[in-house]
Amino acid sequence: MEHKPASPVVPGDVVRVVDELYVEHLGLVTAVHGQFGEYVPCVNAVYVSSDETRRDPYGQQVERLSSLQHYSQGPINMPRPGRYWENI
C-alpha cells in the first residue's frame, strides 16, 4: 500500500482506516481533535464492519474508532498492529 502525506480533513470526509487487526476500511471522519498545522491531529471515524457476524435488522453494523493517529505520526510509520488513519 502506498502511503500519502497528510492533508487536512473535516467531519464527513472519507479516509482509509486501519483497525487493530490491520484490516483496511473506508471510514467517515466524525471528529477532528485539534487543527492541522504543526502536527496532524487525531480523528474519530466510523466504518462498516467487515465481520459477517455483526449484522442487525438494518444490515451490516458500523464500528467506531476514536483518537486515531495519522500514519505519519506513529513510531517508525506505525508497525503492526494497525489502528491509524490516512488520506485516500
N, C-alpha and C positions, 0 to 999 in steps of 0.2 A: 504494500500500500504506500502510495506517495503522500507525504505529509505536506500540507500547505501552511504558509505562515499565517499567524493570527491576524484577523481583521475584525473590527467591531461588529457585534451582534446586538440585537434588541429582542425583547419578548415577541414571539411569533415567528422568528427566523428559524429555518431548518439547519441543523448541524449534524455531523457524524458523532454518535455517542458510542463509546466502547465500554461495556459493562465489566463487572468483576471477573466474569469468566472469559473475557477477551472476545466477546461476541459483538460485532458491529451492528448498529441500528441507525435509522434516520430518526432524529429526535427533534422535538419542538421546544425551543427555549421558552421557559415560563418566568424566569427571573435572571437578572444580571446583578452580581454583588459588587458594585463599585463602578468606576468609569475607566474606559480604556485610555491609556496614556503611558505612564512609565512602566506599568505592568499590565498583564492580561487578567481581568477579573474571573472569578469562578462563576458558573452558571448553574441554574436548576433546569432540568429538561424532563420531558415526558416522551415515552415511545411505546409502540405496540409490542407487547410481549411476544417473543418467539417460542415460548413454552406452550405447546399444544394443549397441555392440561389446564392452562389458565384461560378458561372460557366461561362466559356467563350468558344470560339471555340476550345481551347486546352484541355479542361476538367476542373476539379476542380481547382480553383485558389489557389495560395500559399499565406501565411501570414508571416509576419516578426515581430520578437520581438527583440528589442535592449537592451543592457545593462541588461541582465537577471542575477540576483544574483543566486548563488547556494543555494539550500535548506538549507544547514547548516549555511549560513551567515545571515539569516533573524532573525527578532525578534521572540523569542520563536518558532523557527522552522517554520517560515512562516505561520501565520494564514491566513484564507481566507480574501480577495481574493488571488488567486494564484500569478502567474507571477514569476516563478522561473524555474531553470533547475536542473537536476541531472543525474548522470551516470546511464546507463542501466545495 
